[in-house]
Each structure stands twice: as C-alpha cells, then as structure tokens.
Amino acid sequence: MPHDDLLDTPRGPARVDTGRPAGTARALLVLGHGAGGDVDAPDLLALCHAALAAGLVVARVTQPYRVAGRRAPAPAGHLDEAWRSVLAVLRDRHPGVPLLVGGRSSGARVACRTATAVGAAGVVALAFPLHPPGRPERSRAGELATGVPTLVVNGDRDPFGVPEPAPGVRVVIRSGERHDLRGDPAATAAVVLDWLREHGWAG
C-alpha cells in the first residue's frame, strides 16, 4: 500500500510516496515529476502501478519547491542536491537491490544528471525535454550521457523535441503523443516494463 513521508534535504523537505510489491522486491525505482507538475501525472502513475505489479519498489519524489507550494521550479543545482539527499535515504531503506532512477521532463533531467553520483543501475526518462520549444540550438542531449543503460520515451509531437539514440541510450517514440504522454499511459508504461524485464529488473 503506498504511503508518503517527508524527508529533510538541504533545500527543504521533500515528499516521498512509496509503493511496495506483494513479494520480494527485485529493484527500487525512484521517479521525479515535471517542472510544474506532480507525481500523480498519468504516465508516472501508470508506470508506478505496472512496476509494482512486476515486483519493484516504487518511490515517487516531490521536490521541496513543490512541497512548499511553489510552481516555478528551483534551479537545477538545487533540484539535483535535494534529489541526491533523498536517494541516499532510500538506498539505506532498500538495500541489496538495483537502484533505478527516472521521471518525466524536468524529473528525467535530474535523474540523468545525477545517475552516476547516486549509483543508479539504469535511467528511465519520460518526455525528456531535449530543448526549449522552438529553440533546438539549446540542446540538452549531453545530459543523456549517463554512463548507464538509459531508456527515453517521448511523443513524436513533443514541442520540446525528441532525442536521438546513442550508445547506451534507447529512444522509443510514441506516435501521436505530446509532451504530457497522456494519450495512452498504460502503453507507455508497457514500453518501460519491457525494457526493465530485458535487463532483469522486473518480473
């Protein structure tokens, strides 16, 4: 049964909503939200339910600025600092299983930037915002060089762009989907689950 708790970070309290599978956990999946959104976004909820059913512990992290009621995102460095702090606690709570990190949009960027620092085995990037809308010259493709297996799932109509595949980075393009990936969240979750099973992280 999911529950939530507040964890102190250098940037204020973050909230963690944790769901645990019925049996022995195969991995820990930690997910972050988009810049102006929350952890109840349809794609995050669909992935959470699918991963729980496949034997993963799933923790959805709400950044301190959202816990404080602000919609404008904190600077990238503050987001990364809070995320690393939360991940240190979650690793202690769930030892002995692979750590997988991810999220949607801004949360995907945070997961990519910090993957090595937190010791992640893999990254799930939903709606990775390759560039600001209309500004393809401001590419963030370098953030996808995580050094670990990385899955990107983006819609082909995403105004933030669609990354190109690269060594270690698989890109799955969802037809007809925009940045919110609301068209068919269950199908998006199924793409992620197939990838998790391929790596032995899901049953």
Secondary structure, DSSP 8 states (H G I E B T S, - for coil): --EEEEE--TTS-EEEEEE--SS--SEEEEEE--SS--TT-HHHHHHHHHHHHTTEEEEEEE-HHHHTT--S---HHHHHHHHHHHHHHHHHHSTTS-EEEEEETHHHHHHHHHHHHHT-SEEEEES---SSTT-TTS--GGGG--SS-EEEEEETT-TT-----BTTEEEEEETT--TT--S-HHHHHHHHHHHHHHTTS--
